[in-house]
């Protein structure tokens, strides 16, 4: 394909982010270059630099967009009339959907490369996990209050266990190429943390 400069195309920035997001989720941030993105999109590298001056700028934009989408999904789950356990199941399903698309959580992949990332990206990755843990704490607290959950410890600890457990389960399931393995682990993790049986 002949490379053309598409700076004026309104959706070029979105297309760049879409391709880069997939590459991070499948290869990691250090596993792709601007040349990879440019080749896939059929554009010249200067077009990428026009939209994102550096790879670090692209990385920050990727995390910001991913976090915004994830936050919107959490808000939608939170607004459902479901009990806390079903909300937790819906939360785990967000990870399942990513894994079924043969990808990993964007921030989970970036966390594995944390020491090599620029400081602004590190801060954004941490903020993503903080957002998730804060949301989970609210769900867990509500579930404890209405009797839907039987937590034996602080909701803060439970939230951290859930996030860490799901991210780790994704990695193991990916190595086996088996999303069902993740679903089983996620269901058991949530059941154990919340003190409930795996069926509900």
DAFEN-V747770 format. One record per helix or strand of 3 or more residues. SS is the DSSP state (A for helix, B for strand). FROM is the first residue (numbers start at 1). TO is the last residue. Records with the same first field share a line. If there is no record, write none. Layout:
SS=FROM-TO ; FROM-TO
This chain:
A=12-27 ; 29-31 ; 34-41 ; 45-51 ; 55-78 ; 84-100 ; 106-112 ; 114-116 ; 119-145 ; 155-176 ; 179-194
